[in-house]
Amino acid sequence: MRTVQGAALDGLRARVRALAARRRPERAGRSPRGEAPLADRGPAVPGLGAGAPGRRTSVKESRRYTAPAPAPAAAAETTARAALAGFGLLLRGLTRPRPGEVRTSAAELRALRARHGDAPALVRTRSGRTVLVLLDLQDLRRFYAEPVSVLAAAPPDKCRGLNPEEPADSGCSRGELRAERREVSAEVLAAGRPVHPSCGPFLAALAEEARHLTASAPATGTFTAASTTAVTLDLARARYAVHRAARRIVLGDAAAADEELGGWLTQLRAESRSSRGGRVRSVRSVRAVHDKARARIEEYAARADGDTLVGRAARHADPTSTLDPVGQAQHWLLAMDAVPDTLLRTLLLLGAHPAEQDLATAEAAAEAAAGADRGELPRLRACVRESLRLYPVVPDLIRVTRAETEWRGVRYPAGTSVLVPAAFHQRDPERVPAAHVFVPGRWKNPGADQDIRMAPFSHGGGRCPGDQLGLMATAALCAEVLRGHRVTGTRPVLDPVGPLPATLDPQGIRLRLTRR
């Protein structure tokens, strides 16, 4: 006799079979679960440049698809299904990668490169946006060399964190104004100089605030000196210490404890990320927070000394207010938000590689003893660079053509989005030795920083002017931690010899620090 439970189970199975039958036509051309979509299922984009050598082709002509089936409707349907099957995961990776999708996207990018002979490939995202993906070194060089009059930063996809190009509230600056701002920013941040002219007070501030990284934290929220027991370092603790140090470096020591200003900036950071995801709060509400933060920064700027970033920027302010020290100061504070993530990932990688950790610790101790050359830390800087190679702050660089532009004999209209998948190029096993392994020694090569494939700070005119300051600050914080503590336990646990994971969410990182 059948039970009620058995009848219900049979009904559920029947519904699953019916659902599978309805979905089966939509899954035509897809690869088995867990595998990357096969490259030979049919082209998802046309073979750009596949015609006769030297032939000039328009975008409209390059978008025509062909299929072996005689019926036009069937051909279109087959091509559409193949496009969805071959590039579904890739296009999710081009917008906002999720854990586990980056590796599949990288496989698709390699298949795309093999299919099109390194030529730029025009793909369409799920939102309907068309993106020209650059896969060859020749095209990368052009991307970084083109002026903003040809390739402009796209406002919705602007680089953030360690690699911003404009103040968060300014949109895309144009022409001479943008050039002036970048020139002043480069002067204030000492672009290209490994040690900032104000490194003395900056390093002192970093050393004092680094105590929050290794101190005990009772329930009251205050910090005390660490005991002999282990301390757990996580993202919340790292952000607290870095944001205090950032306010001191940008605005002065008086701003260190201004948690209210820190809260406003946190709201602006969150709003910036929400707007990229399509969720936008009231413009009036965002403007109110922005105005309060600006007013507070103006108070600190009025009495800041010349060693702070806002003080240095004030020297370059002109009567016409073309250059805005207060706006730049807010921009720099927002930019420092990438340091805690990079700090945690670097220490996590050092914890998984004890030999590298010992070498970095020895360098930190030697620098403290020498005193004269403080701020250099070449080995620790190499570790930070390698962390950014493996886990870049900005995985994809997107710019927009301002006029009709030709790439490899194909003309693209103004407004075409051009994408460099930086994370893919930096971890491409076909072009980069030990691509998925932590090898800081690769940065000892004098030409490593000029390798066009490695773009943690971009290249050319769009290179982040604060790259050296960011490296100095992150390496100094790592040194402060390693001088008195050792990373003895990590979560997640990384394989020191096998391929590293494609993503490392800083929210999930926990580091166990024990006193030396």
C-alpha positions as CSV (number, residue, x, y, z in Angstrom):
1,M,0.0,0.0,0.0
2,R,1.4,3.4,-0.9
3,T,1.8,5.9,1.9
4,V,0.9,9.5,1.7
5,Q,4.6,10.4,1.8
6,G,5.3,8.1,-1.1
7,A,2.5,9.6,-3.2
8,A,3.8,13.1,-2.4
9,L,7.3,12.1,-3.4
10,D,6.1,10.6,-6.7
11,G,4.2,13.9,-7.4
12,L,7.4,15.9,-6.6
13,R,9.4,13.7,-9.0
14,A,6.8,14.1,-11.8
15,R,7.0,17.9,-11.3
16,V,10.8,17.9,-11.5
17,R,10.7,15.7,-14.7
18,A,8.1,18.1,-16.3
19,L,10.2,21.1,-15.4
20,A,13.4,19.5,-16.8
21,A,11.5,18.7,-20.0
22,R,10.5,22.3,-20.4
23,R,14.0,23.6,-19.7
24,R,15.8,21.1,-21.9
25,P,15.6,23.0,-25.1
26,E,17.0,26.1,-23.4
27,R,20.0,24.1,-22.3
28,A,21.0,23.1,-25.8
29,G,24.7,23.7,-26.4
30,R,25.6,24.0,-22.7
31,S,28.4,22.1,-21.2
32,P,28.0,19.6,-18.3
33,R,27.7,21.1,-14.8
34,G,31.0,22.1,-13.3
35,E,32.8,22.4,-16.7
36,A,33.6,25.5,-18.6
37,P,31.4,25.9,-21.7
38,L,33.1,24.4,-24.7
39,A,34.8,26.6,-27.2
40,D,33.6,24.8,-30.3
41,R,29.9,25.2,-29.6
42,G,29.8,28.1,-32.1
43,P,31.0,31.6,-32.0
44,A,29.4,34.0,-29.5
45,V,30.9,37.0,-31.3
46,P,32.0,37.4,-34.9
47,G,35.5,36.7,-35.9
48,L,36.8,40.3,-35.8
49,G,39.5,40.8,-38.4
50,A,38.9,37.4,-39.9
51,G,38.4,38.7,-43.3
52,A,41.0,39.6,-45.9
53,P,44.1,41.3,-44.6
54,G,43.8,45.0,-44.6
55,R,40.1,45.0,-45.0
56,R,38.2,47.7,-43.2
57,T,35.0,46.5,-41.6
58,S,32.3,48.5,-39.8
59,V,30.8,47.3,-36.5
60,K,27.4,46.6,-38.2
61,E,29.1,44.3,-40.6
62,S,31.1,42.6,-37.9
63,R,28.0,41.7,-35.9
64,R,26.5,39.4,-38.6
65,Y,26.3,35.8,-37.4
66,T,26.4,32.7,-39.6
67,A,25.2,29.2,-38.9
68,P,25.1,26.0,-40.8
69,A,21.3,25.5,-40.5
70,P,19.4,26.5,-43.6
71,A,16.5,28.1,-41.8
72,P,17.2,31.8,-40.9
73,A,15.0,31.6,-37.8
74,A,16.6,28.4,-36.6
75,A,20.1,29.8,-37.3
76,A,19.4,32.9,-35.2
77,E,18.0,30.8,-32.4
78,T,21.0,28.5,-32.5
79,T,23.4,31.4,-32.5
80,A,21.7,33.1,-29.6
81,R,21.7,29.9,-27.5
82,A,25.4,29.3,-28.3
83,A,26.2,32.9,-27.3
84,L,24.3,32.5,-24.0
85,A,26.0,29.1,-23.4
86,G,29.5,30.2,-24.2
87,F,29.6,33.5,-22.4
88,G,27.1,33.5,-19.6
89,L,29.7,33.1,-16.9
90,L,32.2,35.3,-18.7
91,L,29.8,38.2,-18.8
92,R,28.9,37.8,-15.1
93,G,32.7,38.1,-14.5
94,L,32.9,41.3,-16.6
95,T,30.4,43.0,-14.4
96,R,30.8,41.9,-10.7
97,P,32.5,38.6,-10.2
98,R,31.2,36.2,-7.6
99,P,33.3,33.7,-5.8
100,G,33.9,30.7,-8.0
101,E,33.1,32.4,-11.3
102,V,36.4,34.2,-11.9
103,R,38.2,31.0,-12.8
104,T,35.5,30.0,-15.3
105,S,35.5,33.5,-16.8
106,A,39.3,33.3,-17.2
107,A,38.9,30.0,-19.1
108,E,36.3,31.6,-21.4
109,L,38.6,34.6,-22.0
110,R,41.4,32.2,-23.0
111,A,39.0,30.4,-25.3
112,L,37.9,33.7,-26.8
113,R,41.5,34.7,-27.4
114,A,42.3,31.4,-29.1
115,R,39.2,31.7,-31.3
116,H,39.9,35.2,-32.5
117,G,43.6,35.2,-32.7
118,D,44.2,37.8,-30.0
119,A,42.0,40.3,-31.9
120,P,39.6,42.5,-29.8
121,A,36.3,40.8,-29.3
122,L,33.0,42.6,-29.1
123,V,30.7,40.9,-26.5
124,R,27.3,41.8,-25.0
125,T,26.6,41.6,-21.3
126,R,23.4,40.4,-19.8
127,S,22.3,44.0,-19.2
128,G,22.6,44.5,-23.0
129,R,25.7,46.6,-22.7
130,T,28.3,46.0,-25.5
131,V,31.9,45.8,-24.4
132,L,35.1,45.6,-26.6
133,V,37.4,43.2,-24.7
134,L,41.2,43.6,-25.3
135,L,43.2,40.4,-25.1
136,D,46.5,41.2,-26.8
137,L,49.6,43.0,-25.5
138,Q,49.6,45.3,-28.5
139,D,46.1,46.5,-27.8
140,L,46.9,46.9,-24.1
141,R,49.7,49.2,-24.9
142,R,47.4,51.3,-27.0
143,F,44.7,51.3,-24.3
144,Y,47.2,52.8,-21.8
145,A,48.8,55.2,-24.3
146,E,45.6,56.8,-25.6
147,P,44.8,60.3,-24.1
148,V,41.5,61.0,-22.4
149,S,40.5,62.8,-25.6
150,V,40.2,59.4,-27.2
151,L,39.5,57.0,-24.3
152,A,37.8,58.6,-21.3
153,A,37.1,57.0,-17.9
154,A,33.5,55.8,-17.7
155,P,31.7,57.5,-14.7
156,P,29.7,54.3,-13.7
157,D,32.9,52.1,-13.7
158,K,35.5,54.5,-12.4
159,C,38.5,52.9,-10.7
160,R,38.3,53.2,-6.9
161,G,40.5,52.3,-4.0
162,L,44.2,52.4,-4.6
163,N,43.6,53.3,-8.2
164,P,41.2,56.3,-8.5
165,E,41.6,59.0,-11.1
166,E,39.1,61.6,-10.0
167,P,37.5,62.8,-6.8
168,A,34.4,60.8,-6.0
169,D,32.1,63.8,-6.3
170,S,33.4,65.3,-9.5
171,G,32.3,62.9,-12.2
172,C,34.7,62.9,-15.2
173,S,36.7,66.0,-15.4
174,R,37.3,67.3,-18.8
175,G,40.2,68.9,-20.7
176,E,42.6,71.2,-19.0
177,L,40.8,71.0,-15.6
178,R,41.4,67.3,-15.4
179,A,45.0,67.7,-16.4
180,E,45.6,70.4,-13.8
181,R,44.1,68.3,-11.1
182,R,46.2,65.3,-12.0
183,E,49.3,67.5,-12.1
184,V,48.7,68.9,-8.6
185,S,47.7,65.4,-7.3
186,A,50.9,64.0,-8.6
187,E,52.9,66.8,-6.9
188,V,51.1,66.4,-3.6
189,L,51.3,62.6,-3.6
190,A,54.9,62.6,-4.8
191,A,54.1,60.4,-7.7
192,G,57.0,58.2,-8.8
193,R,59.0,58.7,-5.6
194,P,59.3,55.6,-3.4
195,V,59.5,57.6,-0.2
196,H,57.2,60.6,0.3
197,P,58.8,63.9,1.4
198,S,56.5,63.8,4.5
199,C,57.4,60.2,5.2
200,G,58.6,61.1,8.8
201,P,55.3,62.2,10.2
202,F,53.4,59.7,7.9
203,L,55.4,56.7,9.2
204,A,55.0,57.9,12.8
205,A,51.3,58.1,12.4
206,L,51.2,54.6,10.8
207,A,53.3,53.2,13.6
208,E,51.1,54.6,16.3
209,E,47.9,53.5,14.7
210,A,49.3,50.0,14.0
211,R,49.0,49.3,17.7
212,H,45.3,48.8,17.1
213,L,46.1,45.9,14.7
214,T,47.7,43.9,17.5
215,A,46.1,45.2,20.7
216,S,43.5,43.4,22.8
217,A,40.0,44.6,22.3
218,P,37.7,44.3,25.4
219,A,34.0,44.5,25.1
220,T,34.1,48.2,26.0
221,G,35.6,48.9,22.6
222,T,38.9,50.4,23.9
223,F,42.2,48.9,23.1
224,T,44.9,47.8,25.5
225,A,48.4,46.4,25.1
226,A,48.4,42.9,23.8
227,S,49.3,40.2,26.3
228,T,51.2,37.0,25.6
229,T,48.0,35.4,24.2
230,A,47.2,35.4,20.5
231,V,45.3,38.2,18.9
232,T,42.9,37.8,16.0
233,L,43.2,40.4,13.2
234,D,40.2,40.8,11.0
235,L,38.8,43.4,8.5
236,A,37.0,45.5,11.1
237,R,40.1,45.9,13.2
238,A,42.2,46.7,10.1
239,R,39.7,49.3,8.9
240,Y,39.7,51.0,12.3
241,A,43.5,51.4,12.4
242,V,43.9,52.4,8.7
243,H,41.1,55.0,8.7
244,R,42.6,56.6,11.8
245,A,46.0,56.7,10.1
246,A,44.5,58.0,6.9
247,R,42.8,60.9,8.6
248,R,46.1,61.9,10.3
249,I,48.0,61.7,7.0
250,V,45.4,63.6,5.0
251,L,44.1,66.1,7.6
252,G,46.4,66.0,10.6
253,D,46.6,64.4,14.1
254,A,43.5,66.2,15.3
255,A,41.3,64.2,12.9
256,A,42.4,60.8,14.1
257,A,39.5,60.3,16.6
258,D,36.8,61.9,14.4
259,E,34.6,58.8,14.1
260,E,31.7,61.0,12.9
261,L,33.6,62.0,9.8
262,G,34.6,58.4,9.4
263,G,30.9,57.4,9.5
264,W,30.0,60.0,6.8
265,L,32.8,58.8,4.5
266,T,31.6,55.2,5.1
267,Q,28.2,56.2,3.9
268,L,29.6,57.8,0.8
269,R,31.7,54.7,0.0
270,A,28.6,52.5,0.4
271,E,26.6,54.8,-1.8
272,S,29.2,54.7,-4.5
273,R,29.1,50.9,-4.6
274,S,25.3,50.8,-4.5
275,S,25.1,53.2,-7.4
276,R,27.3,50.9,-9.5
277,G,24.9,48.1,-8.6
278,G,21.9,50.1,-9.8
279,R,20.6,51.0,-6.3
280,V,20.6,54.8,-5.8
281,R,19.5,56.6,-2.7
282,S,17.9,60.0,-2.7
283,V,20.2,62.6,-4.3
284,R,19.3,65.0,-1.5
285,S,20.3,62.5,1.2
286,V,23.6,61.8,-0.4
287,R,24.3,65.5,-1.0
288,A,23.6,66.2,2.7
289,V,26.1,63.6,3.8
290,H,28.6,64.9,1.3
291,D,28.2,68.5,2.5
292,K,28.6,67.5,6.2
293,A,31.8,65.7,5.4
294,R,33.1,68.6,3.3
295,A,32.4,71.1,6.0
296,R,34.2,69.0,8.6
297,I,37.2,68.6,6.3
298,E,37.3,72.3,5.7
299,E,37.6,72.8,9.5
300,Y,40.7,70.5,9.6
301,A,42.1,72.0,6.4
302,A,42.1,75.5,7.9
303,R,44.5,74.5,10.6
304,A,46.4,71.6,9.0
305,D,50.2,71.8,8.9
306,G,52.3,71.7,5.7
307,D,53.2,68.0,6.1
308,T,49.6,66.8,5.7
309,L,48.3,66.1,2.2
310,V,45.6,68.8,2.5
311,G,48.3,71.2,3.7
312,R,50.5,70.4,0.7
313,A,47.5,70.7,-1.6
314,A,46.6,74.1,-0.2
315,R,49.9,75.5,-1.5
316,H,48.7,74.8,-5.0
317,A,45.2,76.3,-4.6
318,D,44.6,79.2,-7.0
319,P,42.3,82.3,-6.7
320,T,39.8,80.9,-9.2
321,S,39.2,77.8,-7.1
322,T,39.9,75.6,-10.1
323,L,41.9,73.3,-7.8
324,D,40.0,72.3,-4.7
325,P,42.2,71.1,-1.8
326,V,39.2,70.1,0.3
327,G,37.6,68.0,-2.5
328,Q,41.0,66.3,-3.1
329,A,41.3,65.6,0.6
330,Q,37.9,63.9,0.7
331,H,39.0,61.9,-2.4
332,W,42.2,60.8,-0.8
333,L,40.4,59.7,2.4
334,L,38.0,57.6,0.3
335,A,40.9,56.1,-1.7
336,M,42.6,54.8,1.4
337,D,39.6,52.4,1.8
338,A,41.5,49.8,-0.3
339,V,44.5,49.6,2.1
340,P,42.8,47.4,4.8
341,D,41.8,44.8,2.2
342,T,45.3,44.7,0.7
343,L,46.9,44.6,4.2
344,L,44.9,41.6,5.2
345,R,45.6,39.7,2.0
346,T,49.3,40.4,2.1
347,L,49.6,39.2,5.7
348,L,47.4,36.2,4.9
349,L,49.8,35.2,2.0
350,L,52.8,35.7,4.3
351,G,51.2,33.5,6.9
352,A,50.8,30.8,4.3
353,H,54.5,31.1,3.2
354,P,56.7,31.0,6.4
355,A,59.9,31.5,4.5
356,E,58.7,34.7,2.9
357,Q,57.4,35.9,6.3
358,D,60.8,35.4,7.9
359,L,62.5,37.4,5.1
360,A,59.9,40.2,5.4
361,T,60.3,40.2,9.2
362,A,64.1,40.5,9.0
363,E,63.7,43.4,6.6
364,A,61.3,45.2,9.0
365,A,63.7,44.7,11.9
366,A,66.7,45.9,9.9
367,E,64.8,49.0,8.8
368,A,63.8,49.9,12.4
369,A,67.5,49.6,13.4
370,A,68.9,51.6,10.5
371,G,66.4,54.5,10.8
372,A,68.0,56.5,8.0
373,D,66.3,54.8,5.0
374,R,62.9,54.3,6.6
375,G,60.1,53.8,4.2
376,E,61.9,51.8,1.5
377,L,61.1,48.2,2.5
378,P,61.7,46.8,-1.0
379,R,60.9,43.2,0.0
380,L,57.6,44.0,1.7
381,R,56.6,46.3,-1.1
382,A,57.2,43.4,-3.5
383,C,54.9,41.3,-1.3
384,V,52.2,44.0,-1.5
385,R,52.6,44.2,-5.3
386,E,52.3,40.4,-5.6
387,S,49.2,40.5,-3.4
388,L,47.7,43.2,-5.8
389,R,48.7,41.1,-8.8
390,L,46.8,38.1,-7.5
391,Y,43.9,40.1,-6.1
392,P,43.7,43.5,-7.8
393,V,41.6,46.2,-6.3
394,V,40.2,47.0,-9.8
395,P,39.9,43.7,-11.7
396,D,38.6,45.3,-14.9
397,L,39.5,48.6,-16.4
398,I,36.8,50.2,-18.6
399,R,37.1,53.4,-20.7
400,V,34.7,54.8,-23.3
401,T,35.6,56.1,-26.8
402,R,34.8,59.7,-27.4
403,A,34.7,59.5,-31.1
404,E,34.6,56.8,-33.8
405,T,37.7,54.7,-33.2
406,E,39.3,51.9,-35.2
407,W,40.8,48.8,-33.7
408,R,42.5,46.2,-35.9
409,G,40.7,47.4,-39.0
410,V,37.2,47.6,-37.4
411,R,35.5,50.9,-36.8
412,Y,33.6,51.4,-33.5
413,P,31.3,54.3,-32.9
414,A,31.7,56.9,-30.2
415,G,30.5,55.7,-26.8
416,T,31.9,52.1,-27.2
417,S,33.1,50.7,-23.9
418,V,36.6,49.3,-24.1
419,L,37.6,46.8,-21.4
420,V,40.9,45.5,-20.2
421,P,40.4,42.4,-17.9
422,A,43.4,43.2,-15.7
423,A,42.8,40.4,-13.3
424,F,42.8,37.9,-16.2
425,H,46.0,39.3,-17.7
426,Q,47.9,39.3,-14.4
427,R,47.0,35.7,-13.7
428,D,47.1,34.3,-17.2
429,P,49.0,31.0,-17.0
430,E,49.7,31.0,-20.8
431,R,51.7,34.3,-20.5
432,V,52.7,34.7,-16.8
433,P,55.1,32.3,-15.1
434,A,53.7,30.8,-11.9
435,A,50.6,32.8,-12.5
436,H,48.6,31.4,-9.5
437,V,51.4,31.2,-7.0
438,F,52.7,33.8,-4.5
439,V,56.1,34.8,-5.9
440,P,57.2,38.3,-4.6
441,G,60.6,37.8,-6.1
442,R,59.2,38.5,-9.6
443,W,59.1,42.2,-8.6
444,K,62.8,42.4,-8.1
445,N,63.2,42.6,-11.9
446,P,63.7,46.3,-12.7
447,G,61.4,46.0,-15.7
448,A,58.6,44.2,-13.8
449,D,56.8,47.5,-13.0
450,Q,56.7,48.3,-16.7
451,D,55.2,44.9,-17.8
452,I,52.1,46.0,-19.5
453,R,50.2,42.9,-18.3
454,M,50.7,43.9,-14.7
455,A,48.4,46.8,-13.9
456,P,47.6,47.0,-10.2
457,F,47.9,50.8,-10.6
458,S,47.3,51.1,-14.3
459,H,49.8,52.5,-16.8
460,G,50.4,55.7,-18.8
461,G,48.5,58.9,-18.2
462,G,45.9,57.0,-16.2
463,R,48.4,55.6,-13.7
464,C,47.4,56.2,-10.1
465,P,49.6,59.1,-8.8
466,G,49.3,57.7,-5.3
467,D,50.7,54.3,-6.0
468,Q,54.0,54.8,-4.2
469,L,52.3,56.3,-1.2
470,G,49.8,53.5,-1.0
471,L,52.7,50.9,-1.2
472,M,54.6,52.8,1.5
473,A,51.7,52.9,3.8
474,T,50.7,49.2,3.3
475,A,54.3,47.9,3.6
476,A,54.8,50.0,6.7
477,L,51.7,48.6,8.4
478,C,52.8,45.1,7.5
479,A,56.3,45.8,9.0
480,E,54.8,47.1,12.3
481,V,52.7,43.9,12.7
482,L,55.7,41.6,11.8
483,R,58.2,43.3,14.1
484,G,56.4,42.2,17.2
485,H,54.2,39.3,16.0
486,R,54.1,36.3,13.8
487,V,51.2,35.2,11.7
488,T,50.7,31.6,13.0
489,G,47.2,30.8,11.9
490,T,45.1,31.9,9.0
491,R,41.5,31.6,7.8
492,P,41.1,30.6,5.0
493,V,44.0,28.1,5.0
494,L,46.0,28.5,1.8
495,D,48.1,25.9,0.0
496,P,51.6,27.2,0.0
497,V,52.6,25.3,-3.2
498,G,49.4,24.7,-5.1
499,P,47.3,27.3,-7.0
500,L,45.9,30.1,-4.9
501,P,42.1,30.7,-5.0
502,A,40.8,33.0,-7.6
503,T,39.2,35.3,-5.0
504,L,39.9,36.2,-1.4
505,D,37.0,38.0,0.3
506,P,38.6,40.2,3.1
507,Q,35.4,39.9,5.1
508,G,36.3,36.2,5.7
509,I,40.0,36.6,6.5
510,R,41.1,35.9,10.1
511,L,44.7,36.1,11.1
512,R,46.1,34.6,14.4
513,L,49.0,36.8,15.6
514,T,51.3,35.6,18.4
515,R,54.0,37.7,20.1
516,R,57.6,36.9,19.1
